[in-house]
């Protein structure tokens, strides 16, 4: 049995930097139907009681599932009820397990990106679908490597329905907007966070110039023009924003080829993003949780090219020249060991999603967040 590595009480001194002396004592056992005999502990510093189960991904759960298989199913265009039938559990259990593992995926992505040095040009674009209703389009803005197609960052936001509509549809939109109206600057804010990620990765890089390719969306120009760190790096000749017309042929020579490929892959792999699907997302937070579970599999377990030789086992993170040691450290015991919010350096949309703070159109109050996930 492994001794506890830290105290689960975020206000305890032993939570972030446990002392070298023994700060815990064994405090008996208890039993459960799922986990059998479980060792209890007590912290000598704060008096908090906890157990080995406190550090388990299935803490406070009554059912277990095969997480590697679940992650594979999320990226196989399966709906939640299909996954439930395949794994022999209820659909509520599938939602709960995806909610749990999405935090693991966010923690891995945060650890990998912490102090990462950019080694390639990047491109960004938004995948547009909808959640809850076709009157609430969404946009998932993805930042990826131009060569590796490794996903560095992604943000999700709600938009206002636009385009051609009949008089009845315009009237329906007006009625719905009495309850909820999307932020008109949502895309600008989302792309500003993408710029944050690029700036943090470019600053320690040895590359002389890093190019960020996008299409000609005006929100991207607004975000770049008002971004302080980007302006400083741009003035020093370290970064440049290059825009390409989206009407150009989507060939391998297109500067946006990598992000176009990822867009296609998302629509192939995630059921709610298949065009004209009946399996649309009913909840923005749950939708982005599924996206990050898929992203975990795509970045760290999916082959770089589908048709690459069998002997070539290159993955996307390896194509981005991210070391195995960095990834293995971030993924250590990922299928079992629970990640804690207070021990993860979350930022921006990662923190928003972890706390389920994405706004839910037409719903009152915030989304349900179990207490153990807020810890």
Secondary structure by P-SEA (a helix, b strand, c coil): ccccccccccccccccccccccccccccccccccccbbbbbbbccccccccccccccccccccccaaaaaaaaaaccccaaaaaaaacccaaaaaaaaaaaaaaaaaaaaaaaccccccccbbbbbbbbccccccbbbbbbbbbbcccccccccccccccccccccaaaaaaaaaaaaccccccaaaaaaaaaaaaaaaaaaaaccccbbbbbbcccaaaaaaaaacaaaaaaaaaccbbbbbbbccccccccccaaaaaaaaaaaaacccccccccccccccaaaaaaaaaaaaaaacccccccccccccccccccccccccaaaaaaaacccccbbbbcccccccaaaaaaaacccccccccccccccccccc
